Amino acid sequence: MGEGGISLAVLGSGSKGNSALVRCGSTHILVDAGLSAKQLVLRMNALGITPDQLDAILITHEHSDHAQGVDVLLRQRSIPVFANALTREALSHKMKSTVTWKVFHSGQEFQIGDFMINSFQIPHDAAEPVGFVITAGDTRLSMVSDVGYVTNLMRENLKGCSGLYIEANYDQALLEKDTKRPWATKQRIVSRHGHLSNDQTAEVLAEVACEKLKFVMLSHLSSDCNSPDIASLAVSDALKQSGLDKIDVYCAHQDEPSQWINMPEAPSRHDVFKTTLFDE
């Protein structure tokens, strides 16, 4: 990988757990650890990485599908955990392991190895949820997980990126037809502190995308109120209507890791996901 390049691999994403690896040179960071520690290790190993290579764990917010694996992962390892104060407060009482907390203020820039990292606040029903902008050289990756609606601050932090990791949780029509979820749950999902629909994600991507953008990784897809085909088509169509038809659109899977996506060059769509499933 050339100087200033960033690589992203998603270990898994969905309602059962979210986690992604980002690397540049010898620096490796884990963004969220919402899978079991066993799965985190298995999937990292499948990507050629061991937990001992991690320089840091970054936590977007305290919900279990983003943080449940931290405690066990740190039982036999010392990896600094970066979180803002309210997220740390929400998590710390659940930890039996000794955690080396690195507390940042939302909006503060800090360095981890080859990365400069900045966090920005996003709306979601958590203590103090954030997204991250990860920069190395002239390469910029923005990562936004659970978010209820698109703010101007979020738009600004999504602009000028080579890669974007963003949720596309549900298809509006499929959610309305869904019979498993009670009305109150559906209202929470579509609320200003819930999740983004495919259409909301497509709209903001059409606004912020530029010629520099090589790929979009759609995350946190609902297993029964969305599908990779529906989500990727909505986003691809919106980008094409904005005159950007060379941006690769991927969908993160819940049960298998992606392969590495290298910026500024991204692999073809069918090369991104493995076919092996991992059992608990």
QUIVENNOR-V457611 format. One record per helix or strand of 3 or more residues. SS is the DSSP state (H for helix, E for strand). FROM is the first residue (numbers start at 1). TO is the last residue. If there is no record, write none. Layout:
ss=SS from=FROM to=TO
ss=SS from=FROM to=TO
//
This chain:
ss=E from=6 to=12
ss=E from=19 to=24
ss=E from=27 to=31
ss=H from=37 to=46
ss=H from=51 to=53
ss=E from=56 to=58
ss=H from=64 to=67
ss=H from=70 to=73
ss=E from=81 to=84
ss=H from=85 to=92
ss=E from=101 to=104
ss=E from=109 to=112
ss=E from=115 to=121
ss=E from=130 to=136
ss=E from=139 to=144
ss=H from=152 to=158
ss=E from=163 to=167
ss=H from=172 to=177
ss=H from=183 to=190
ss=H from=198 to=208
ss=E from=215 to=219
ss=H from=228 to=241
ss=E from=248 to=251
ss=E from=261 to=263
ss=H from=269 to=271
//
